[in-house]
Amino acid sequence: MPHALVARLLCLTLALVVIGACSSRSASPDSPRPVRSNTGLLIAPEDAFSLGYRVGWATDLAIPRNHRIAGVKRLGDRLLVLEEPNTLVHAIDLASGNVEWTRQVGENIEELFGAFQTGNTIYILSDQQLWSLRAETGEVLGAQTLDHSVRADAVLQDDLIVAGAINGRVFGYSPQRGFAEWEYRLVDAIEAPIVADPPNVFATDSTGVYAMIDARDGGLRWRGRTFEGIEAAPAIDRLAVYVPSTDRSLYALDRTSGEDRWVYRSAHPLRLSPIVLGLTVYQPIREAGLVALSVRDGSELWTHDELLTPIVADDTTTLAFGSHGLVRLGVEDGAVYAEAKTPRLHQAMALDDGKVLMITPKGRLLTLNPINPPTNGGVAQAN
């Protein structure tokens, strides 16, 4: 066979291989992209051991460079990871780390804000619509147009999804009926997530107005305001609602009356959510690090100059994450007991039995299993 013909046949074969590879990469978004499992540990096993953990399962969603994680939500034994701008939803089995399904919901112009489940249906909240998916398979069942455009995560109370809108309205939306059963109006855009305090919800707006609202009918329990806007979700424990404001104050409001229990004054605007673990309120501050306060009177217990987000605590120590990795701090004095480097984390969250889940911005996940699992009541989880 002439050499020129042989060369042409080889070139044709190579071209077909390349075309096939490109076709594979451009598969439908409803088909999960290749997922790498149990590879690329986020923490060295010996470092995990120093923090009191063993490495569990690892999974890599391989989120592309120009994409981002819009949200992470636990729904029972399943974890949902919301990806933008392609509006993909990844469902992960929390027991094994296996990806159960990946589906696209909506259009690329939509923003995803939250996920909820009632029975066998999962609801995905976007800025304009509420999408319904079959929980076991991710099959998209349909979409409903919301009464108002939303900008933050919502909560599920009984059969209503309570959301806040950019026009200042809080509304209880019924997925079964397809409309809002009640509305309550604040003053301006609601940019911080709604927080549940069953049977009530707590909502804030960008001018600093806040309200405790009955989630069943939209009735007002109590209302007040800070001196400037509220950008981050408040925290709630059995005593108080902790409201961070850009007026440089953290307000501890009585859950029943809304009256001030105490106010902590900072030198900087508070733009991050407080976290309550046990008898301590932790307030991350971008310009100052982490401040630990007493839930009783708001007195400052200690400060740490690195910006950290607490995850879980026991009687003596708190596990937190920051830009450099994981840190175990003393509850009483903030002393560093142990630390371990990891890639930058998007989020870390407590699971059952003292387990911790780490997630990077590009979709690498890893669980840490406690060497000595806690007894009931022995661990406080971040709200």
Secondary structure, DSSP 4 states (H G I P E B T S, - for coil): --HHHHHHHHHHHHHHHHHHHHHHHT--TTSPPP-EES-S-SS-HHHHHHTTEEEEEEEE----TT-EEEEEEEETTEEEEEEETTTEEEEEETTT--EEEEEE-S-TT--EEEEEEETTEEEEEESSEEEEEETTT--EEEEEE-SS-B-S--EEETTEEEEEBTTSEEEEEETTTTEEEEEEE-SS---SPPEEETTEEEEE-TTSEEEEEETTT--EEEEEE-SS---S--EE-SSEEEEEETTTEEEEEETTT--EEEEEE-SS---S--EEETTEEEEEETTTEEEEEETTT--EEEEESS--EEEEE-SSEEEEE-SSEEEEEETTT--EEEEEE-SPPSEEEE-GGG-EEEE-TTSEEEEEEESSPPPTTS-EEP-
